[in-house]
Structures are given as C-alpha cells and as structure tokens.
Amino acid sequence: MFHLISNNATGEVIVGKLPPPARDGWTPHEIEEIPDGSGKLKWLAGALVRVPVPIPVPTELPTWRIRAICKLTPYGATNLGHAVDALIATLDDPIKTVADQVWNRGNTIARNSSIVAQLAAALSLSGEQVDALFIQAATLPS
C-alpha cells in the first residue's frame, strides 16, 4: 500500500510508504501500486498515471546531424535529404546560395532559422515534424 497526496489544481503528487502530512489544496489517497514506465506521476481523473515528460527541442545543432537524419528519413521515392538537395537546386538567388551555404557548408543550424522554415514549408513539413527531426538528430551517435 502506498500513500499519496495530490495537488487539487495541478495534479502533482507526492508518494510515500507513510501517509504524508496534510497540506492546504492537496487531497490524500491510498493506492496499491505505482504505475510502471517513465514520466512524471500525476493524479488524473481519480487515478495515478504516468505522464510523458516532453523532450525539449534543440535550438541549434551541428548541421551534419540534421543532414544525416534527413538522409535517414524516407520522403517520397527517396529520402528527405535528397528532397532538400533537389529543392535547393530549384531556388532562385540569393536564397539558393544562402540555403546551399547553410545546408552544405554551415557548421550549425538553428531550429528557428528562416532557411529551416522556408525549406520545411516548401516540403510541406509541419512544425511538429521539424521539431521531431531536430530531436532525432540530437540523439544520433557521433
């Protein structure tokens, strides 16, 4: 048996083997087991659950990481890396030159850069998809 108290406003919990001291705005509960898995414990809809902790989106990464994850991401008949290369080849100057320098010769690339936004829009990638690419790229072995 576990004892916990939950914050009535946020669902935040404090869990222990002994009953915790009373607190204003908190409600006591008794539970048989703590849910397995990872994430923060929360009291939601009358039950203790694990809520995934959001993974932060990197604000800037080495460009090789983004290029690599794009080469590993299927897109159309090939992969996203080839699609970006093909897209850059179709752009007009000066944006073509800037995009080429950022994509092929830059040391780092920022998530909020205008080039990333323009390429993503042209490839019909949502902000969530671009965030996922940055998160995946950050986890690649180096």
C-alpha positions, 0 to 999 in steps of 0.5 A: 500500500502506498500513500499519496497526496495530490495537488487539487489544481495541478495534479502533482503528487507526492508518494510515500510508504507513510501517509504524508502530512496534510497540506492546504489544496492537496487531497490524500489517497491510498493506492496499491501500486505505482504505475510502471514506465517513465514520466512524471506521476500525476493524479488524473481523473481519480487515478495515478498515471504516468505522464510523458515528460516532453523532450525539449527541442534543440535550438541549434545543432551541428548541421551534419546531424540534421543532414544525416537524419534527413538522409535517414528519413524516407520522403517520397521515392527517396529520402528527405535529404535528397528532397532538400538537395533537389529543392535547393537546386530549384531556388532562385538567388540569393536564397539558393546560395544562402540555403546551399551555404547553410545546408552544405557548408554551415557548421550549425543550424538553428531550429528557428532559422528562416532557411529551416522554415522556408525549406520545411514549408516548401516540403510541406513539413509541419512544425511538429515534424521539424521539431521531431527531426531536430530531436532525432538528430540530437540523439544520433551517435557521433 
